Amino acid sequence: MNNIPSVDLADFLSDDPKRKQKFVDEIGKAYEEIGFVSLKNHFLDDQLVEDLYAEVKEFFDLPIEVKEKYEIEGLGGQRGYISFGKEHAKGKKEGDLKEFWHFGQDVDEDANLPEPYPDNIEVKELKDFNKTGMQAYRMLEKTGIYVLRALAIYIGLDEFYFDKWIKNGNSILRPIHYPPITTEPKGAVRAGAHGDINLITLLMGASAGGLQVLRKDGEWIDAIPHEDELVINVGDMLERHTNNKLRSTIHRVTNPPKDQWHTPRYSIPYFMHPRSDMPLNCLEECIDKDHPKAYPDITAGEFLHQRLVDIGLIKK
């Protein structure tokens, strides 16, 4: 396998049971083998993608003193602006070569959450930034719901098992800017080797290459989707919940060749989180004599807090 498998959401959405099952089998097998797929026929249209990238580039082009006023203390980086080098991969000290923004959930009034989420931060200088960001958030959330429905069927759960946990979930849309590299990085890369925290991640096509995925045999391969595809991978929460049946694969964003250091890179992942009160206990459907329970019981909220400490966004 020299690239990640490609799947077509139109198969799952069709009225043909065989096509639907084909999608379930393809994505389930891919997530057992490598933990990544590229997905076509999602709910993001080309115009929305174009508009969002334009808004994101305009935001990151703002003067640093303007951006920094949107970096709010006490939020653990969960909303607004996070400045250059603040986040690092688990176990690393070097900050990643990136700055980013976080859009979060707009919660229903009757959500009955155990703890409230921070409010989204409004960017006053760009009138369409927040509106465009939240439109993309909703379309990525809709896509993710169908992916999780397929995975529920694959695992042997009710198709709609994840729906109640995703509704009002603590998902994050993260536009990232990797600026041009101007001096030799001392051990730092654009994003160090890591697994994602959440259930699944949906990544809009990056403006430059660099995303690599670690195969089972220890080889790094480039993840190269077609222009109209999303890259979607399993996160640590789903790996844990499925008792390692579905794989949260280590991945990284490498620095470009030196002759391309002057090129900035933009990417926009959507980290799909459940409500914080979702139990991530290993599912009975994924436990047997060959696969004993691998993890102690924990909630999504507890797990998220642990990992935000690990990557430097929350201090102990």
C-alpha positions in Angstrom: 0.0 0.0 0.0 1.7 3.2 -1.2 -1.3 5.5 -0.7 -4.3 5.6 1.6 -7.4 3.8 0.2 -10.2 5.8 -1.4 -13.9 5.3 -0.6 -17.1 6.9 -2.0 -19.7 8.2 0.5 -22.3 8.0 -2.4 -22.2 4.2 -1.9 -23.3 4.5 1.7 -26.0 7.0 0.9 -27.4 5.0 -2.0 -30.7 3.0 -1.7 -28.8 -0.2 -2.8 -28.0 -2.4 0.3 -25.1 -4.0 -1.6 -23.4 -0.6 -2.3 -24.0 0.5 1.3 -22.4 -2.7 2.7 -19.5 -2.3 0.2 -18.7 1.1 1.8 -19.0 -0.3 5.3 -16.6 -3.1 4.4 -14.1 -0.9 2.6 -13.8 1.8 5.3 -13.8 -0.7 8.1 -11.0 -2.8 6.5 -9.0 0.4 5.8 -9.4 1.6 9.4 -8.2 -1.8 10.7 -5.2 -1.8 8.3 -3.9 1.8 8.2 -6.4 4.0 9.9 -6.8 6.5 7.0 -9.0 6.8 3.9 -9.7 9.5 1.4 -13.4 10.1 0.9 -15.2 11.5 -2.2 -18.8 12.8 -2.4 -18.8 14.5 1.0 -21.0 17.5 1.8 -18.4 20.3 1.3 -18.9 22.0 -2.0 -16.0 23.6 -4.0 -17.2 27.2 -3.4 -17.4 26.8 0.4 -13.9 25.4 0.4 -12.6 28.2 -1.8 -14.3 30.8 0.4 -13.0 29.3 3.6 -9.4 29.2 2.4 -9.6 32.8 1.3 -10.9 33.9 4.8 -8.3 31.8 6.6 -5.4 33.3 4.5 -6.7 36.8 5.2 -6.8 36.1 8.9 -3.3 34.7 9.1 -2.1 37.7 7.1 -3.3 40.1 9.8 -0.6 41.8 11.9 0.6 39.6 14.8 -0.6 42.2 17.4 -4.1 41.9 15.9 -4.1 38.1 16.0 -2.7 38.0 19.5 -5.7 39.8 20.9 -7.7 36.7 20.0 -5.5 34.4 22.0 -7.5 34.2 25.2 -5.9 33.0 28.4 -7.6 30.2 30.3 -9.3 28.5 27.4 -6.6 25.8 27.0 -6.4 26.8 23.3 -9.9 25.5 22.7 -11.2 28.6 21.0 -9.7 31.5 19.0 -6.1 32.0 18.1 -3.1 29.8 19.1 0.2 31.4 18.3 3.3 30.0 16.6 5.1 27.1 18.4 2.6 26.7 21.3 1.6 23.1 20.5 4.0 20.1 20.3 3.6 16.4 19.7 3.1 14.2 22.8 6.6 13.5 24.2 8.3 16.3 22.3 9.6 19.6 23.6 10.0 21.4 20.3 7.0 23.4 19.4 5.4 22.6 16.0 6.1 25.2 13.2 2.5 26.4 13.0 -0.1 28.8 14.2 -3.8 28.1 14.1 -7.4 29.0 15.0 -10.2 27.0 16.7 -13.9 27.1 15.8 -16.1 25.1 18.3 -19.6 23.8 18.7 -22.7 26.1 18.7 -24.7 24.2 21.3 -28.5 23.6 21.3 -30.3 25.3 24.2 -31.5 21.9 25.5 -28.1 20.2 25.2 -27.9 19.5 28.9 -24.1 19.2 28.8 -22.2 18.3 32.0 -20.0 21.4 31.5 -20.4 24.3 29.1 -18.1 24.9 26.1 -16.3 28.2 25.7 -18.0 30.6 23.3 -16.6 31.1 19.8 -14.4 34.1 19.3 -15.6 36.7 16.8 -13.0 38.2 14.5 -14.0 41.9 14.1 -11.7 42.7 11.2 -13.2 40.0 8.9 -17.0 40.1 8.5 -17.3 36.7 6.9 -14.6 34.8 8.7 -16.8 33.3 11.5 -19.9 32.7 9.3 -17.8 30.8 6.6 -16.0 28.8 9.2 -19.2 27.6 10.9 -20.8 26.7 7.5 -17.8 24.4 6.9 -18.0 23.1 10.4 -21.6 22.0 9.9 -20.9 20.3 6.5 -17.9 18.4 8.0 -19.9 17.4 11.0 -22.6 16.0 8.7 -20.0 14.0 6.7 -18.5 12.7 9.9 -21.9 11.5 11.2 -22.3 9.2 8.2 -18.8 7.9 8.5 -19.4 7.0 12.1 -22.7 5.3 11.1 -20.9 3.1 8.7 -18.3 2.2 11.4 -21.1 1.4 13.9 -22.4 -1.1 11.4 -19.0 -2.6 10.8 -18.4 -3.0 14.6 -21.8 -4.7 15.0 -23.5 -1.8 16.8 -26.8 -0.1 16.0 -26.2 2.2 13.0 -27.1 5.3 15.0 -25.1 4.5 18.1 -22.7 7.5 17.8 -25.4 10.0 16.9 -26.5 11.0 20.4 -22.8 11.5 21.4 -21.9 13.6 18.4 -24.9 15.9 18.6 -23.6 18.9 20.6 -20.2 17.2 20.7 -17.0 19.1 21.5 -15.8 19.1 17.9 -13.2 21.5 16.7 -12.5 23.0 13.2 -8.8 24.1 13.1 -7.5 26.2 10.2 -3.7 25.9 10.4 -1.0 28.1 8.9 2.5 26.8 8.5 4.6 29.9 7.6 7.6 29.9 5.3 10.7 28.4 7.0 13.3 31.1 7.2 16.1 29.4 9.2 17.2 25.8 9.8 14.7 24.3 12.2 16.4 22.9 15.3 14.6 19.5 15.6 11.2 21.1 14.8 8.9 20.1 12.0 5.6 21.5 10.8 3.7 18.9 12.8 5.6 16.2 14.8 4.6 12.5 14.6 1.4 12.0 16.5 -2.0 10.4 16.8 -5.1 12.5 17.0 -7.1 12.7 20.3 -10.6 12.5 19.0 -13.0 9.9 17.4 -12.2 10.8 13.7 -10.5 13.7 11.9 -11.7 15.0 8.6 -9.0 17.0 6.7 -9.7 19.4 3.9 -7.0 19.1 1.1 -3.9 20.9 2.2 -2.5 23.7 0.0 0.9 21.9 -0.1 2.1 18.4 0.4 3.8 17.0 3.5 1.2 14.8 5.2 2.7 11.3 5.8 1.2 8.2 7.5 3.1 5.4 9.3 2.4 2.0 7.8 2.3 -1.2 10.0 5.7 -2.1 8.7 7.3 1.1 9.9 7.5 2.8 6.5 6.2 6.4 6.1 4.0 6.9 3.0 2.6 10.2 1.6 -1.1 10.7 1.9 -2.2 12.1 -1.4 -5.9 12.4 -1.9 -7.6 13.7 -5.1 -8.5 17.4 -5.1 -12.2 16.7 -4.3 -11.5 14.2 -1.5 -11.3 14.6 2.3 -8.7 12.6 4.2 -10.4 11.0 7.2 -8.5 9.1 10.0 -9.3 7.3 13.2 -8.3 9.1 16.4 -7.2 7.8 19.8 -10.7 7.9 21.3 -12.1 5.6 18.7 -9.1 3.3 18.9 -9.6 3.0 22.6 -13.4 2.6 22.4 -13.0 -0.3 19.9 -10.2 -1.9 21.9 -7.6 -1.4 19.2 -9.8 -2.9 16.4 -9.7 0.4 14.5 -6.3 2.0 14.3 -5.3 5.5 15.3 -2.3 5.7 13.0 0.7 7.9 13.7 1.1 10.7 11.1 3.2 13.9 10.6 3.6 16.9 8.5 7.2 17.1 7.2 9.1 20.2 6.3 9.4 20.7 2.6 12.6 20.5 0.6 14.9 23.5 1.2 14.0 25.0 -2.2 10.4 25.2 -1.1 10.9 26.7 2.4 9.5 30.0 1.1 6.1 28.4 0.5 3.5 28.6 3.3 1.2 25.7 3.9 -2.5 25.9 5.0 -4.6 22.9 6.1 -8.0 22.7 7.8 -8.7 19.6 9.9 -12.0 19.0 11.7 -11.5 17.0 14.9 -14.8 15.2 15.7 -15.2 14.9 19.4 -18.2 13.5 21.3 -19.9 15.0 24.3 -17.5 15.0 27.3 -19.8 12.5 29.2 -19.5 9.8 26.5 -18.0 6.7 28.1 -14.9 5.5 26.1 -15.0 2.1 27.8 -13.9 -0.8 25.5 -16.9 -2.0 23.6 -18.0 -5.6 24.4 -18.3 -6.2 20.6 -14.5 -5.7 20.4 -13.4 -7.9 23.3 -12.7 -11.6 23.1 -10.2 -14.1 24.3 -7.7 -13.0 21.7 -8.3 -9.4 22.3 -8.8 -8.8 26.1 -9.8 -5.4 27.3 -6.8 -3.1 26.8 -7.8 0.1 28.6 -9.4 1.2 31.9 -12.8 2.9 31.7 -12.7 6.7 31.1 -15.0 9.4 29.7 -14.2 11.5 26.6 -13.9 14.6 28.8 -11.3 13.0 31.1 -9.3 11.7 28.2 -9.3 15.0 26.4 -8.0 16.8 29.5 -5.2 14.3 29.9 -4.1 14.7 26.3 -4.3 18.6 26.2 -1.8 18.5 29.1 0.4 16.1 27.2 0.6 18.4 24.1 1.2 21.6 26.1 -2.1 23.4 25.6 -3.1 23.0 29.2 -0.7 23.3 32.1 -0.8 20.7 34.9 
